[in-house]
Amino acid sequence: MKNSIVITLVLLISLSSFSQQRKKYVGAWTYHSKNTDIIGLSLGVAPKDLLGDTTLTRTYGMKLEAPGLGILYPIAPKSYLSGGPNDDDLLEKVYGINFSGGSLGEITVHGISGAFIGQYLQVMNGIAIGGIANSIEEQNGISIALLGNEVYHGLGASIALSGNYAYSYLGVQIGAFNDIERFGRGMQLGIFNTSNDYKGIQIGLSNHDTTTHSKYEGIQIGILNKADNFRGIQIGLWNKNERRSLPFINWQFSKKKVKTKTS
């Protein structure tokens, strides 16, 4: 009993000490301030960790970052995606509007996030608008970009002139080139659509699954449609599935039977 009381007191003191370390500002303040909650407008020039600050800042309202490292977004040597959101190392949470020349960092946004050039976000719940592109580890909502969107896990809609990439996606991709690497459910609308383990509708000039091990269930509409492990209907100039190749319309509703030789 005495030990339980001591442990409880230690925990309460620790929690109280932790809560007292966080600072709260109402109005306008810089998000470079450590362990800070800002209610109103937060301002800054670059990601927090660039200046050596690895504490969490929360903004309730609007965050403005100028110019932001996202202006260098187009010269990145490879994809920004790292395999999913990293919640343990988050440095910023924005509840409201996040706006910048370009954001690159450990940021989660609940609301709207806009960037003149490009932005990389850990989690985006809402609407992301990128002048050139968006890179999002986990998207729940809508991402819109002039050139492209890349999403690791997505739920909602990705819209871009050039194209959209996702490791897994539930929803709609609209762009010239659309690709889902692992699995997807929904619709792809573009010139070239590729998928792996997909259920839904593909509409484009060319629609096909990416590997012989992938499975497609649904409808393909285009000039050239190809799916090896297919269940559904293909409508186009040339349609190919596991059972047959036909012009105009093709179908497959069961696995092709493999004939075995009997001795």
C-alpha positions in Angstrom: 0.0 0.0 0.0 2.8 2.4 1.0 4.7 1.5 -2.2 1.6 2.2 -4.3 1.2 5.6 -2.8 4.9 6.5 -3.4 4.7 5.4 -7.0 1.5 7.4 -7.6 3.1 10.5 -6.1 6.2 10.1 -8.3 4.0 9.8 -11.4 1.9 12.8 -10.5 5.0 14.9 -9.9 6.6 13.8 -13.1 3.5 14.6 -15.1 3.1 18.0 -13.4 6.8 18.8 -14.2 6.4 17.8 -17.8 3.2 19.9 -18.3 4.9 22.9 -16.7 7.7 22.7 -19.3 5.4 23.4 -22.2 4.8 27.1 -23.0 1.6 28.6 -24.4 1.3 31.7 -26.5 -1.9 33.4 -27.7 -1.7 35.6 -30.7 1.5 35.4 -32.8 4.7 33.6 -32.0 7.6 31.8 -33.6 7.3 28.0 -34.0 11.1 27.8 -33.3 10.2 28.2 -29.6 10.8 25.0 -27.7 8.0 22.9 -26.2 5.4 25.5 -27.3 1.7 25.6 -28.0 0.7 28.5 -30.2 -3.0 29.6 -30.4 -3.2 31.9 -33.3 -0.4 32.5 -35.8 3.0 30.7 -35.7 5.9 32.1 -37.8 9.3 30.7 -38.9 11.8 30.4 -41.7 12.8 26.7 -41.8 12.2 23.3 -40.3 12.7 23.2 -36.5 15.4 20.5 -36.6 17.5 22.6 -39.0 18.2 25.0 -36.2 18.8 22.1 -33.7 15.4 22.1 -32.0 13.9 18.6 -31.7 11.0 19.5 -29.3 7.3 19.5 -30.3 5.5 22.7 -31.3 1.7 22.7 -31.8 -0.1 25.4 -33.7 -3.8 25.9 -33.3 -4.7 28.3 -36.1 -2.3 29.2 -38.9 1.4 28.4 -39.5 3.4 30.5 -42.0 6.9 29.4 -43.0 8.9 31.6 -45.4 10.7 30.7 -47.5 10.9 27.1 -46.2 13.2 24.3 -47.4 10.5 23.1 -49.7 11.8 25.5 -52.3 14.6 22.9 -52.8 12.0 20.2 -53.3 12.6 19.7 -57.1 16.3 19.0 -56.7 15.9 16.0 -54.3 17.9 13.0 -55.7 15.3 10.5 -54.7 11.8 10.1 -53.3 11.1 11.7 -49.9 8.9 8.7 -48.8 10.5 6.6 -46.1 8.0 3.8 -45.6 5.2 5.3 -43.5 4.7 8.1 -40.9 7.2 8.5 -38.1 5.1 9.5 -35.2 7.9 9.2 -32.6 10.0 12.0 -34.1 7.2 14.6 -34.9 8.4 18.1 -34.4 5.3 20.0 -35.5 1.5 19.5 -35.4 -0.7 22.0 -37.1 -4.4 22.2 -36.4 -5.8 24.6 -39.1 -3.8 26.0 -42.0 -0.1 25.3 -42.8 1.3 27.6 -45.6 4.8 28.0 -46.9 7.1 28.4 -49.8 7.6 24.7 -49.2 7.6 22.5 -46.0 10.1 19.7 -45.5 10.0 18.2 -42.0 8.5 16.0 -39.4 5.1 17.7 -39.6 1.5 16.5 -39.2 -1.3 18.7 -40.5 -5.0 18.5 -39.6 -6.8 20.9 -42.0 -5.2 22.5 -45.1 -1.6 22.6 -46.1 -0.4 24.7 -49.1 3.1 25.2 -50.6 4.2 27.3 -53.5 6.8 24.7 -54.6 6.5 21.3 -52.8 6.0 19.9 -49.4 6.8 16.7 -47.5 4.4 15.8 -44.6 4.3 12.9 -42.2 0.5 12.9 -41.9 -2.0 15.0 -43.8 -5.6 14.9 -42.6 -7.5 17.2 -45.0 -6.4 19.0 -48.1 -2.8 19.3 -49.4 -2.1 21.7 -52.3 1.4 21.8 -53.8 2.6 24.2 -56.5 4.8 21.4 -58.0 4.2 18.3 -55.9 3.2 16.7 -52.6 5.0 13.9 -50.8 3.0 12.5 -47.9 3.6 9.4 -45.8 0.0 9.1 -44.8 -2.8 10.9 -46.5 -6.4 11.1 -45.4 -8.2 13.5 -47.7 -7.3 15.2 -51.0 -3.9 16.0 -52.4 -3.7 18.3 -55.4 -0.5 19.2 -57.3 0.5 20.7 -60.7 3.0 17.9 -61.5 2.5 15.0 -59.1 1.6 13.4 -55.7 3.5 10.6 -54.0 1.8 8.9 -51.1 2.9 5.9 -49.0 -0.5 5.1 -47.5 -3.5 7.0 -48.9 -7.2 7.3 -48.4 -9.2 9.8 -50.5 -8.2 11.4 -53.8 -4.9 12.4 -55.5 -5.1 14.8 -58.4 -2.2 16.0 -60.6 -1.5 16.9 -64.2 1.6 14.6 -64.5 0.8 11.7 -62.3 0.3 10.0 -58.9 2.2 7.3 -57.1 1.2 5.4 -54.0 2.4 2.3 -52.2 -1.1 1.6 -51.1 -4.2 3.6 -51.9 -8.0 3.5 -51.2 -9.7 6.1 -53.4 -9.3 7.9 -56.6 -6.1 8.8 -58.6 -6.5 11.3 -61.4 -3.5 12.1 -63.6 -1.6 11.3 -66.8 0.3 8.5 -65.1 -1.1 6.6 -62.1 0.7 3.9 -60.2 -0.1 1.8 -57.1 2.8 -0.4 -56.1 1.3 -2.7 -53.4 -2.5 -2.7 -53.3 -5.3 -0.4 -54.2 -9.1 -0.1 -54.1 -11.1 2.5 -56.0 -10.5 4.2 -59.4 -7.6 5.2 -61.6 -8.3 7.8 -64.3 -5.5 8.8 -66.6 -3.5 8.0 -69.8 -1.4 5.1 -68.3 -2.6 3.3 -65.2 -0.7 0.5 -63.4 -1.5 -1.4 -60.3 -0.8 -4.4 -58.1 -3.5 -6.2 -56.3 -6.3 -3.8 -57.3 -10.1 -3.8 -57.0 -12.0 -1.2 -58.8 -12.0 0.7 -62.2 -9.2 1.7 -64.5 -10.0 4.2 -67.3 -7.2 5.2 -69.6 -5.3 4.6 -72.9 -3.3 1.8 -71.3 -4.3 -0.2 -68.1 -2.4 -3.1 -66.7 -1.3 -4.8 -63.6 2.4 -4.7 -62.8 3.4 -8.3 -62.0 2.2 -11.8 -62.9 1.5 -12.4 -59.2 -0.9 -9.4 -58.8 -4.6 -9.7 -58.9 -7.2 -7.4 -60.5 -10.9 -7.4 -59.8 -13.2 -5.0 -61.6 -13.4 -3.2 -64.9 -10.7 -1.9 -67.3 -11.6 0.6 -70.0 -9.0 1.7 -72.5 -7.2 1.1 -75.8 -5.0 -1.6 -74.3 -6.0 -3.5 -71.2 -3.8 -6.2 -69.6 -4.2 -8.2 -66.4 -2.9 -11.7 -65.9 -4.8 -12.7 -62.7 -8.1 -11.1 -63.6 -11.7 -11.2 -62.5 -14.0 -8.8 -64.3 -14.6 -7.2 -67.7 -12.2 -5.5 -70.1 -13.5 -3.0 -72.7 -11.0 -1.7 -75.3 -9.3 -2.0 -78.7 -7.2 -5.0 -77.3 -7.9 -6.8 -74.1 -5.7 -9.5 -72.6 -6.2 -11.7 -69.5 -5.2 -15.1 -68.3 -7.8 -16.9 -70.3 -7.7 -15.1 -73.7 -6.9 -12.1 -75.8 -9.8 -10.4 -77.6 -10.6 -7.1 -79.3 -13.4 -4.8 -78.0 -14.6 -6.8 -75.0 -13.1 -9.5 -72.8 -13.9 -11.1 -69.5 -12.7 -13.6 -66.9 -14.6 -14.7 -63.8 -12.6 -17.8 -62.7 -9.1 -19.0 -62.7 -7.8 -20.7 -65.8 -7.8 -24.4 -65.5 -4.4 -26.1 -66.1 -4.7 -29.3 -68.0 -2.6 -32.1 -66.5 -1.3 -35.0 -68.6 -2.3 -38.5 -67.6 -0.1 -41.4 -68.3 
